[in-house]
Every structure is written in structure tokens, then in C-alpha cells.
Amino acid sequence: MDQLPQELIDRICALLAPEDLKSTATLSHRIQYASEKASRVWEQITMSEQDLEMFVARCTDWRWRFLRHVAFRTHIPAYEDDPEREPESNHCRESEAELNEKDVRFTQQIRSLFETLNRMEAKRGPGNFRLTIYTPVRATLEETCPHRKCPSWRLHLLNPEKLPSLCSIHTIYLEDERMIYPLEEPESLLKIDLRMLLDLAVKLPKLRLLGCKINAGGGWTTNCPSEATRHYTKNWVGPICDSRDGFAQAFEDLSLPQTLRSADLNLMWPLSEVENIDQTMPLPNLLGAAHTDRFSSSLSLLSQRLRMLQIQVIADETLFWPTNAGASWPCLERLHVALHIATPSGSWYFQDPRGSENILPELTDVTSSSYPPLVDTPDDERWDYETSDYGLDLDTVTNKKYRVTPDETTLRPLLLSLATAAAHMPKLKAACVWFPLQWDAGDVDGYEDFDPRLKLESMSGSSLDSTAWGIVYLGPGEEDGHESPGFLASPVYRAASPGIRQMAWATGPWRPDAELHGLFGRIGDASIPLVEHWPKDNNRQIPQIISMFRRYDIFCM
């Protein structure tokens, strides 16, 4: 068999079962090549810092060429593992020195990864793969203070300019690999500084897609009735604001690769956790003394260079139309935006059905009290003593959710900026902008006897307890080959769609005013007829549209 042409050996191995491929891998180099190519075992590899040298030793020329996805796990070791260090459980809070040490440990792992891949490029030539970096997990012990198990401080990548450039990576993702409940599990999931996305991107000159799947803030209140548990799991606002501002500043300072064409930024993962907040409680103001959100504005600037943008985020109207005039999106073809119903300033895009509550933001400025303490406090000790005496109640309840009616004062400026921006997207083929809505108001004063099955549909457009409010645009022929919300994917509309633009309003009884409606009508080529679909249209099933929002994915990943 070894005397056959390589192409024929490849075809023979492609027909073998996995067990047979294992037995052929040691016959000869040519057969091993064909066997590993057929098995696809080297297309994806997951490793951590301790595996890097073995990776270099085992990754031959052809294995390097086979590689399509490298996943890298980071971690921060528990301090109890260091015999020379005083046990961390003796203290509630992490000191500044400890935070700096975590940054150093994390940075060393990222640097080791980049230096290893750089060595491989020098040895094997450029590869062609996606890189996924998982956010760090840190082991804890039962006696570790709960304050340390629920960190709000962000990890920082130190001196990113010292990282080597890598030509092999076309896609990079930063991801939370899984959900962790730190008060119930012996480990904690650490949070990373958002600017790390940009710091890594500038080191990848062939980068085409920048992505993340992380919880970057939003779950300000937990669903734990215990006051002690709420104290321990508090998501401090200061580090969230610093991370958002740091991203905006980095975008001003850095030059992203010219090859970058797509961004998939899920900053609200998992969505169920981010939106699980008590909607009767005041929200933090993430802007501080500013009037607009620098983070939203920086994302708008990022989108102006892209062909595809998919994002789940807490943002204001500057996400679409920045404060500076003259913005344009000459290349943007696909836009998918899922927005939190809260604004960065601490207000809401949706209100209660009666419009009777006026809940002000929690803060006006970010001060020292917005950050976790760096030393133990008497308040920390009080909670620790109480927990030690009575235990930690981890029972959960359903948070109060009742905001399903659009608030014109906040929503209209957002939609106005969206429509204005979309008119400057000459190549736009598909767009989807929506809000997840939740209803659970049995404990909200005045709504104890409210029947959502009878009244919710007239307010939000759906009688479902978990639904969505949003707008979908599809250009001529865009249904074919792309997942489309609801009835727009039906054969009837597929057949009629090549010569029309389509817009679906999953907005319940809400309707745009004449000015806003006119701006939305300018999206796409105005010479092509626009067909609009509204709730309650004959033969239209708006619940089908709503149910599809969560699955609508322009990247089809």
C-alpha cells in the first residue's frame, strides 16, 4: 500500500473506520499522514500552559497544516497550593498585591501560548486556524471566604505590546467555557478586562473575525433572598465601568488589523443570567459623570469597518449613531444586535404596563465605594460571623420582571439612531435588533392578579412569559441560504422575495411615528419595494417571529 500514490492512500484511509485508522497510523509516514488526515484528530486541540512543550514536540509539519482550532485553558492556582503563603481563607478580601500577582500569572500563560505558536510558525511556516482562549478558573476550598469566591475585579493582560505577532490565526474568541456557581462549587470563574480583546487582535495581522462569549456585566441583583448571599455575590460596578472605559480608550490608541471583517461579541453570556435581575430595583449608572457611553461609541466605530457584526450588549443610542457626524458603514452587510432592556445610564428601555413607576439610577458617579475593598472591613467580618453561625442560604426565588411596554423617552432615541445609521449602510442585506423580555410579576405590587395570558399580548406582542421585542430587515433574496425569523422563512415569501425588501415588526401594539417610520423605510435600496409585516396582519404569525429571535444567527455557528 505504501507504494501507491499519496492521493489514492488518502482516499483509502478516508473509507476506514476510526478503529482501523488507529491500526494504520504506525505503518509508514505516508500512511500515517493519510490516517491522521482522515481521522481529523489533529484539526482541534485543547491544551493549557503545561501542555505547550509537548505540543511543540508532537506537532509535525502536516499536523500543523491540519490544525483548524486551538483552544487554550487558563487558570489561577489557589493560594493554598503555595506552602510559603498564608492561607487565603484567613482574609476576606484580596489585596492589591494579590490582584497584581493574578495579573502576572495570567499574563505569563498568554505570553507562553503566543511565544509557543510563534516558534511553531518559525519552524513550520504560517498555519490557518481559530484560537479560543478560555477565561481563568480558580480552585477554592470549603474554608475559602465567600468574598473571594465571587470576584468582581478584572484580570489584566500586562504589557501586551511585548507579545509576538501571529500570522496563523484568522479568528480569535475569548470565552467563559462554562457557568460556575462559586458558592456551590469548589472553583470560581474569573473575569477579564475587555480591552484584552483589542490587545490580542492587534497582534494578529491576518485576523478576520474577533469574538467573545463572556459575562461583561448586567446581573446586578441575584435571585437569592438571603441578604448574606446577595452581599457575597454582589457584582461591583466600579470594575465594570473601568473595563468598558478601558476598551473605549484602547480602541482610540490601537490600530486593528486591516483584514478584520467580522465581530461576534456576546457580552451577555449566558443571557439567562444577565437578564435575571429584579426590575423593581434601581440600576447602576455605568456612565459616571459622562453624558454618553464611550463603550457604545467605540463599538459603533468598530462596526464601521466590518462586513458582519453580531453583538449582545448593554448599550445606548451611540452604538448605532455616534456623537460625531458623518459616520458611514460602507461594507456592513449583516447586523444582529441583542440589547439589554437596561441602558448604561441606569434607566430602562421598557417600563411596567401601567407606566406608573419611576425608578432612578442607583449612582451618579463612580467613586471608591463602587469597588470591592482591598482590606477586610468590619462589615465583612459581620457577614462572615453570621454565615458561620447560621450557614449560607443558597435558596433562590424568581426575580420580579414586569417591564414589557416600550418607554418612548429612551427607546425612540435608540431606534432613531438605528434607522439613521442603517440609511448609511448601502450594502446592508440583513439586520435584526431585539430585546429579550421576561414576565414574572406575581410578587409585584398591583400585579398579583394580572393574567399575562390575557393582557401580555396586547402590550408586548406575545402572551409568552419569555419573549422578545424587535425589528428584522431582510434585503431582496436574503431569506435563501440564511436562517430567517418566523414566517419570513416560509416558501411563500421565499418565492416572492427576490424583488422586494422586507421588514418585520415584532413590537406588539407599538408603532413608530411618521418620522421614525420614514427613516426605516430608507434602509436598503429605496427603489426596491418594501413589504412590512406587522402583528395582527392576516395570515401572519407574530409569535413565530418572536420565537426565532434567539436562534437568529448571522454567522450560523
N, C-alpha and C positions, 0 to 999 in steps of 0.2 A: 504493500500500500504506500510505503514511503517513496516509491519510485514514480508515483502518479503526479500529474500537475497539481500545484497547490490549490487551484480553483476547484478541481474535482475532489480533492481531500476535504476542502471546506464544505462542499455540498454533501458528501457522505456523512461527515460529522453532524451536519445540520439535521439529519434524519434520525440520529441516535437518541435513545432515551437518556435522561440525566445519569442514571447509574452506569450505563455503558460508556458515557463520556468520561466518567471518573477513571475507568479502567484503561482508557486510551491515552490519558494525559501524559503518561511516562514512556510511551513507545519511542518517540523521537521529537525533536524540536518542531518539525513541520506539523506533525500530528497534534502535538501539544498546543501549538498555535491555533489550529483549526478547532480543537476540542474546547479551548477556553473562549474562542470567538463564538462558538455555537452555544455554549452554556451561559454566556453573558455574565459570568460570575464576577468579572472584573469591570463591569460597567458602573457599579456603585460600590463604594467602600465607606464604612463608618469607623472613625478612629478618634482617639484622644491623644494628648501630648506624649504619653508613654509609648504609643504605637508608631511614632513618626520614623524612628530609625529602622524598624522592621519594614515599614512601608517602602523606604528607600531601597532596602536590600532586596525586596521581593518584586518590586515593580519593574519588570523588564521593559524593553522598548515597545513591544506590542501591547503589553498590559497598559502602559501609559497611553497608547493610542486608543485602546478600548475604553478608557475611563470616560464616563459621562457625568458622574455625580460624586463629589467628595463631601461627606458630612463630618463635621468636627464637633465633638462634645467638649465643652469647657466645664470646669468645676473649681470651687474654692474649698479646700480641705477644712474640716472642723478644727478649731484651735485645740481641742482636747487631744488631737493626734500629735501635738508637739509637746514632748515631755518637759521642755525648758520654759514653757509658757504657763502662766497662771490660768487655771481653767476659766473659760469664758462664762460659765454658769455662775461665777462669783459676782458678775456685774450684769446690770440690766442693759446698759447702752454701749454701743460701740464708740470707742474714742476716735479722734481724728487720725491718730497713728494707725489704728486698726483699719480704718477706711482706706488710708493710703496704701497699706500693705495689701489689701484686697485688690486695689487697682494694679499694683505691681505684679501680683501673681497672675491676674487675668491678662495683663499686657504681655507677660512673658509667654503665655500659652499662644496668644495670637501671633506674636513675633516668631515663635518656634514654627508654627504652621506655615507662615509666609516664607520664612527662610528655607524650610524644607521643600516647599513647592518651587521656590526659586532655584534651588540646587537641582531639582528634577528637570526644570526647563533647560538649565545649562548642560545637563548630562544627556537628556533625551530629546530636547527640542520642545517647542510650544505644544501644549495639549489643547483639548477642547472640551471643557466640562463646566458644570454648575457647582458652586461652592455654597454649602449650607453650614452656618455656624450656629450652634445651639447655645442659648443663654445659660449661664452657670447655675449649677445645682450645688448646694452646700449641705453636707450631712450635719444633723443635730442629734443631741442626746435627749433623753427624757428630762434630765435636770437642766437643760439649756433654758435660759429665761425666755418666756414667750415674746418679750420685747425684741429679742434678737432673731426670733424665728420669723418675724413679719417685717422685713426690712423695707424702708422707703428710699434710702439712699441709692443713688445710681452708681454703677461701676463705670469707670472711665478708661478709655484707651490712651495711655500716656505716650507722648512723642510719636504720634502716628507717622510723621514725616520720615522717620527712620526705617519704616517698613520697606522692603524691596518691592518693586513693581512686578506684577504677574501678567503675562500675556495669554495665559491658557484659559482664563475664566471669562465666560460670556454672560454668566448670571450669578448673582450673589443674593442670598437670603440670610437674614438674622431671625431666628425663630425661638419661641418658647416651645420646647419639644413636647411638653405635656402640662396638664394642670396639676398643681400640687396644693394640698391643703395643709399648711405648715403646722397648725395646731393639732392636727390629727395624724400627721406622718412624720417620720424621723428625718426630714430634709426640708430645705427651703429653696424656692426659686428666686434667684437674684435678678434685679432689674438693671438694664444697661442704659447708658446715656445715648440719646437719639442721634447725636452728631456722629457717632461711630459709623452710622450708615454712610455718611458722606466721606469720612476719613478713609474708609476702606475703598469706596468707589473710586477715589482719585488715584488709587494705586493699581487700578485695573484698566489699562488703556484700551482693551478690546471689549469692555463691558457693554452689554446690550440691554440687560434687564436688572433693575435694582428692586429688591423686595424685602419685606419683613412680615412677621406674624407674631406680634408681641402685645402685651397689655401696657400701653403707654399712659394710662390714667383714665379715670372715668367712674370706677366703682368707689365713690367717696363714702358711701354708707353701706354697711353689710346687712345681711338678713339675720343677724344674731340678736335676740332680745336681751341677752346678758350685757350689762353695761361694761363689765370687765372685758369680755370678749371684744366688744366694739373698741374699747381702749387699745387693746393689743393689736388689733387688725387695722387700725387707722391708717389710711393712705395719706400721708402728709403732703400738703400742697406745694411747699417750697421746692422740693426736688423735682416735682412735675414741671413747675414753671421754669426752673433752671434748665431742664432738659429741652423743653420746647424753644426757649430763647437761645440755647447753645446751638441747636440745629439751624435756626434762622441766621445766627451770626456766622456759622461755618459756611452756610450757602453763599454769604456775601464774600467770604475770604477765599474759598476754594474754587477751582475750575474742574468741573466734572468732565469725564471723557466725551469726546465728540461722537463716539459710537453709541452712546446711551439713547435708546429709543422707547423703552417701556419702563413703567414703575408699577409695582403691585405692593402697596403699603397698607397692611392691615394693622392698624394701631389700636384696634378694639377687639383683641382676641383674648379669650373667647367672648363673643358678643353677649352671650347669656350672662356672663359675669359683669361685664361693663355696664349693661343696661339694668342690672338688678340693684337699683337704688331706690330709696324712699323718696318719692316725688312730692312729699309734703315738707321735706327738709330743705333749708337754704343750701345753695351750692357755692363752692369757692369761686372767686374771681381770679382766673388764670392770667389776666392781663396786667395786674398790678396797677400802676399809675397810667399806663398807656390807654389809648382810646381804641386802637385796633390790635388785632392779633398778628404779631410778627411771624409766628409759626405758619398761620394760614397763608399769609402773603408770600412766604418763601416757597410753600408748596405750589402756589399759583405760578410763581416764576419758574419752578421746576417743570410744571406741566407745559409751559410754552415751548419747550424744546422736544417734546415727546410725540410719539405716534399713538401710544396707548397709555392710559392711566386708570388704574383701579385702586381705590383708596377707601378705607373705613376710618373715620377720624372725628374728633371734636373740633369744629372749625366755625368761622363766621363768614360773612359775605366776601371777604377779601380772598378766600380760597378760589373764587371764580374771577372776580374783577378787582385787581389790586388798586391801591390808592393812587398810584401813578397812572396817568392817561397814556393812551397809545399802545396798550397791550395787544398782542396778537398770538394766535396759535396756528401757524401756517401748516403744520404737519399733523396735528392731532386728528386721529380717525375714530378712536373709541374711548369713551369716558364712562366710568362706572364709579359712582360716589355713594357710599352709605354714611349717613351723618347721625351722630348722637342727637337726641332731642334737646340736649342742653347746649347752650352757647359757651364759648370760652370766657365770656364776661360774667357768667353765673346766672343768666336769665334762661328762658325756655323758648323753644320754637313752637311748643304746643302747651295748651292750658286745659284746665278742667272743663267739662262740658258746659257748665254754667258761667264760666269766666269770672268767678267770684273771688279767687284768691290772688293775692299779690305778694309773693314771697321774694324778699330782697336777697341779693347775694350775701354770702357769709363774710366776705372780706372786701376791703377796698384796696389794700396794698399787701404785698408780700413782705413780711417782717421776720425777725428772728424767731418769733413764735410759730412761724409756718414750717419750721424744720424740726426733726427729731432732736432731742437733747443729745449732747456729746458726753455728758456725765450723768450718773444716776441722780435722780431727784427724789424728794420726799414723796411726791405723788406716785412715782414708780414703785417705791417701797410699799406704799399703802396698798396698791393693787396686788403686788406680789404676796403680801401677807394675807390679804383677803382670799386670793386664789389658793394659797397654801392651806388655809383653814377650811374653806368651803368647796374647793375644787373649781374647775373651769367648766362652765356650762356651754357646751358646743351645740345645743339645740338650735334649730333655725326656724324662722317664720317667713311668711310671704311678705315682701315689702309692698308698700302702698303704691299702686300705679294707677293713675286715672287721667293722664294727660293725653287726650286723643283728638282735641279740637285745635286747629291751627290758630296761632296767635299772630295776627296781621302785623303787629308792631315789630316783630323780629323776623317772621317768615318772609314777608314781602321783600324787604331789602335783600335777603339771600336769593330769592327767586329772580329778582330784578337783575342782580349781578350775574346770575347764571345765564339768563336769557341774553343779556348784553354781551357776555363773553362768548356764548355759543354762536352769536352772529358774526364773530371774528374767527370762527373755525371753519374755513372754506372746505376742508376735506372731511368734516365730521360725517361718519357713517352710522354710528350708533351711540346713544347716550342713555344712561339710567341713573337717576338721582332719587334717593329714597331715605325714609326714616323708619326704623323699627318702632312699633307701638305696642305697648302692653297694657292690659286692663286687669286689675285686681284691687277693687276698691271696697271690699266688704267691711273694712275697718276704718274707712274714711268718713268723717262726719258728713252727714247729708246724703251719703250714697249707700247706706246699709241696705235699702230696699230697691236699689237701682238694678234693673234687669238688663244686662248687656245684650241679651238675645233680641230684645225688642228695640233698644234705643241706640246701641253702638253703631249699627249700620248707617243710621241717619246722620251720624256725626263723623265717623272716620271712613265710612265706605265698606265696612265689613263687620259682621257680627261675631267674628273670631276674637278670643281673648288675646291672641298673639297675632299681630297683623302688620301691615306696612302702609305707608302713605308716600306716594311718589309719582314721578313722571318718567315716561320712557319715550325716546325718539329713535326711529329707525329710518334710515335713508332708503332709496329705491333698491329693492332686491336684497336688502341686508338680512332678511329672515333666513334665507337659504345659506346653510353652512354655519350658522351661528345660533346658539341657544337663545330663544326669544321669550319674553314673558307672556304667559297666558295665551289668549286667543290669537295673538299675532303670529303664533307658530302654526296655526291651522292651515290645512291645504287650501281653503278658500282664499285666505289672504296671501298665501304664497303665490297663488296663481295670478292674483290681481296686483301684486306689489311692484313688479319691475318698473312701472312708470309713475309711482307715487311715493311721497313721503308719508310717514305715519307717526302719530303721537297718541299715546295712551295716558289718560289722566286717572290714576288710582287715588283720587282725592276726595272721595265721598261727595257731600253736597257742596264743598268749597269750589268756587270758580274764580279764575283770575279776572282782574278788572280789565277794561278795554286796552289800556296802555300795555299792561303786562302780557296780555294775550297776543297783542300785535307783535311784541318783541319775540315771543316764542314762535310766532308764525314766520319769522325771518330766518330761522335755523335751516341750514342747508340751502339748496338752490331754489330760490323763490319762484322760478319759472316752472318748477315741477309741482303739480297739485299736492296739497296737504290734506290727508284724511285724519280726522281726530276721533278718538274713541273715548266716550265719557261713561261714568257709572250710570246705570239705568237705561242705557241705549237698548233698543230692541235687539234680541239675539246676541247680546254682549254679556259676558260673564266676568264682571269685575273681580270677584273673589279668585278667579283663576289667575288674573294678573298679579294680584297681591301675593298669592301663594308662590309665585315664581320668582319674586324679588330675591329671596335668599339663595336661589340656585342660579341666578343670572350671573354669569362669569365670563368676561370678555376674553380671558386667557384660556378658558376651557381646561383648567388644571384640576 
